């Protein structure tokens, strides 16, 4: 199957939408248009969802690397069990093939990979492969689902010769250095790639972005922040609420401070437009998630997302729609610079844990990796 198939005869996102409407259920209450611009890649995605008419898409075979996370069954459940009448945006896209893997030193990986692999085969009809080459020739696009971010750079680089679009599940990488190297390799190979938390595409967050609160003064994002000893602490689960914060504020964070205790971890950043952004990572008690924006005209909060609902297949649908739209168009809905800014922020959090002052985030002038400095 030609590697360029995903590029052919497909609608491209509208780069300059005249009217912006979030992709919301038909009965949702849509607030007024925003008085501030949304980040361009996210605005393009929202516009393409809102204004594109359903089209009869050709079949798309998707291959996954890694079978040790509940995300694999959530994606397969959404794609392999849907009908066009239920969700035209997903028509024709299926998880068809998988290359199993797991990480013995991560308990949540080692203890669950057999169950998830079995469900992929027995419930969703996915074919397993022993080698990447045997899977790659059968699919149109790849998803790296391995729960272990340390593996993602090697897995991603092994996919580049096939020239097919790649979605990398969170975390994109286990370090800032790997994240920079992966994007540079993608650019050199001309392979489209993006990564995102499902928090970024929640309809309730898109609705919040379309609300007019005037100039933003402070933005608070809260969510779970469980840690895994093999990864930097904010790159395991805390990346979810951190990415929600960057969805609202964009990439231009200048400095960061950190306050941590056993039950919670708080990162506070100063953005270039003067807005203060705070992400509160929870490690004990209830685990709600959501964003609150304090502006000159008032305060508005995202509808609370109960922790008990997290992981349900429906919770993933907006992200899966973004992934399928990306596979069809080749246009990433999240810009590489925003993803790298998020990684600089979370990389700086590690330095902030060792210092008593703010950590300055100086975006690299080139594509080389830069280290944060303390003041």
N, C-alpha and C positions, 0 to 999 in steps of 0.2 A: 504494500500500500504506500503510495508516495507520501513523503514526509510533509509536503506542502499542501496536502489536501485540506487541512483546516483553514487555509488562507482563501480558498476559492469561493467566489460567489456568495459572500457573506456580508451582511450589513455592518457598517462601521459606526461606532458611537458618534453622536453629534457633538462636535467640539465646541460649538457656541450655541447652547440651547436658549431659545427665546423665553421659555417658561420652564421653571423647575418644579417638579412634583416628586416627592419621595415615592418609592415603590411600596405601596401600602395596600392592605386588603380593601376591596371595593366599598365596604361600609365604614371605613375609617374616617375620622374627622381630620381633615387636612388643614393645618394652620396657615397663616399668611406666608408669603414669600419672605425669605431671609433678607435682612438688610446688610449682611456681610457675605462675601463669596465663600462657597464651600471649596475645600481642596479640589483642584481640577480633576484628578483621576476619579475621585469619588463622585464628583458632579457629573462626569461623563457616564459613569456606571448608572447612576440614578436616572439620568436623562434617557439613556438607551433602554432602560427597563420601562420607563413611563411612556415613551413615545413610539417605541417599535411595535409594529403589528405582529401577531403570532405568524410564524412562517413554518412551512413543512420542512424541518431540518432533516438532513441525511443522517443515517446511523453513525454513532460515534462510539468507538471502543476505547475504554479507559483502563490502563494498567496501573496497579498500585505496588509500591515497594514498602514492605513492612506490614505486619498483621497483628501487632501487639497493642492496639489501642481501640477503644470503643468507637472511635471516629470511623474505622473501616466499615463497621456494620451500620453505622448511622448513614454514611454516604451510600453504601450499597442498598440499604433499605429505602432511601429516598429515590435513588435513580432506577433501580431494578424493579421496583414495585409500583412506580407511578404510572399514570395513564395521561395521554395528551389532554384529555378533558379536564383532568385535575390540575395540571400545571404544564401549559404549552411550552414554557421556557426550557423544560427538561426533556422535551420530546427527542427521542432517538439516542440519548446519551445513556450509557450503561457501564458499570464496573464489570468487565468481562474476564480480566486476568490479574493474577497476583503473584508476586515473588515474596514468599514468607521470610520473615526475619524477626529476631527478638534480641534483647540485651540481658544476659544472665545476671549482671550486677545491678539491675534495676528491678526490684521486687514486683512492681506493678506491670512490668513487661513480662518477666519470666513466668509469672503465675497465671497470666491471662491469654497468652498468645495462642495456645492450643484451642481454647474455646472460641476465640474470634475467628481463627482460621477454619475451624469446623463449621461455624455458622456461615461463613462466606461461601463454602462449597455446598453445604446441605440445604441452606435456605435460599441463598441468592444465586446459585448456579455459577459461581466463579471458578475458572480453571486455574490450578496452581502450576507454577513452573519452577524448575530447579536452576535455571540460568537466566540472566537478563536478556541475552541475545534471543532466546526462544520466545520470550514474552514481547520484546520490543518490536519484532517484525509483525506482530498481530494487532497492535494497538495504534491509536491516533494521538494519544496524549498520555501523560504520566501524572500520578499523584504520589509524592513521597509522604507516606503516613507513619513511618517509623517513629515511635514515641521518643527515641533517643536522638536529641539534636546533635550529639557528637558525631553521628553517622552521616548527617545530611550532606556535608560537603563532598565526601567521597561518593555517596550515592548520586548526588546531583551531577558531579563531573563525569560519572560513568554513563549518564544519559545524554550528554551533549552531542556525541557523534551521530545520534539518531535524528537530531534537528526537529524534535517535536516539543510542543509547549509543556511546561511543567508547573504544577502547583505544589508548593512545599508547605505541609501542615506545620502548625506551630510546635516548637519554636523553629524559625527559619534556620537557625544555626545555634551552636552552643557557645559562640564567642563573637565579638565584633570582628576580629580578624577573619574568621571563617565567612561571616556574612559579606564582608567587602570582597573577599576572594571569589565567592560564588557569583556575585553580581558582575564582577569584572570578567569572569569566565563566560557568563551568559552573554555579555556584550560582544566578546571576541568571537563566540560561536554563533551569534545572531539567533539565540534561542530565547523566546519569551518566557519569563518566569515571574511569579509573584507569590507572596505568602501573607497570611492574615489570620487573626483571631476571628471567630464567629461574632464576637462582640461588635466589630466594626460595622457589620451589615444588619444588625437588628433593626427592624422597622421602628421600634420605639426610639432608638438613637437617631435615626434619620429624621424622624418627626421632630425631635428636640432640636436638631440642627436647623430646621426650617422655621424655628420660632424666633420672634423678634424681641430681644431683651436689651437692645441698644448695644453700646460698647461693652464688651465682656470685661469684667473685673477679676473674677476668680472662677475657676472650673474645678470641681471635685469629682473624681471617679473612684468608686469603691468596688471591691470584688475579692474573691479568694486569692490567697497567695501562699499555698502550701509549697514546701521546698522538697527538693530531691538532692541528696548529697553529691551526686555526680555532675550537677549543673550549677551555674551561678544562681543564687536563690530567686531572683526576679525573672529568670528565663524559663522557669518551669511552669508555674501556674499564674504568677503575677503578671505575666505578659498580657493576659486578657484585659484586666482593668487599665493597665498602662497603655495598651493600644487604643482603648476607648478614649482615653485622654488625648492622645495624639490625633485621633479622628476628628476631635473638636478643634484642637489648637494648631494642628499642623506641625511641621518639623523644626521650627526656629526657636528651640529652647536654648537659652544662654548659660544657665547655671542651675545647680541642683544641691539641695541639702537633704539629709536623711535622718530620721528618728525611728528607732526600732526597739521593740520589746518582744517578749515571748509570744504574746497574743496578737500582735499587729506590727506592721511596718509601714512607714509613711515617707514618701518621696515628694518634695516640693520643688518645683522649678519656676524660673522666671523666663517668660517668652519675650521675643524681640519687640512685640507691640505693647509690652508692659503688663500683660495678663499674667496672673499667678495661677499655676496649675498644680493640683495636688492629687496624688493617687494613694489611696488607703488600701493596703493589702491586709486581708483578714486571715488569721490562722487559728482562731478559736471562736466558738459560739456560732450563731446563724451566719450564713454566707450569702447575703443578698448582693446584687450587683446593680450598678446604675450610675448615671452622671447627673450632676446638678450644675447649672450655669447661673452665676450671679452677675447681673448686668446693670447698667445705669437705669434701665426701665423696670427692672424687677428680677425675680428669681424663678427659675423653672427647673423641674426635675424630670428625669426620664422615668417612665413607668417602671416600677420595681420588677426585676426578673427574679423570681423565687429560685433558690438554689436547688430545690427539689425538681424543678423543670429542666435544669441544665442537663444536656446530654440526650434529651428526647429528640427523636428524629426531626420533628417540626422545628426545633430550635436551630437546626443546621440549615434549613431550607434556604434562607437568604444568602448564606455563604455559598452553598452548593450552586445556586443560580448564578452567583458571580463567577464561580469557577467555570461552569459550563459556558457562560457568555465569553469568558476569557479564552477558553479553548477554541471557540468558534471564530472569534475576531482576531486573536493574537494580541489584543491590547490589554495590558495589565491594568486592573482597576485601582491598584495601589502603586504609587511611584516608588522607584528604588530609593530615592533620596529620603522619602518619609520613613521607609522601613529602616534605612541606615541611621536616621536621626533617632528613631526609637531605640535601636541597639546602642548608640552612643550614650543615650540617656540611662539605659539599664546597665551598661558597662561602667558608667560613671558612678552609679549607685554602689558598686563594689568598692570603689575608691572612697566614696563618702562614708562608708561604714568604718573606714580606718582613720578618718580625719575628723577634726572638730570645726571645720569651716566649710563654706560652699565649694563645690567642685565646678570649675568653669568648663563649659562644653564648647570647644572651638571646632566648628565643622572643618574637615580637612580641605585644604585648597586644591589638592589633587585626589586621586582615587586611592592613594596610599592610606593605610590605617593610621589614625592619630590617637594618642593617649590623652586622657583628661589631665588637667593640672589643678592642683589645690591652691587656695589662696589663704 
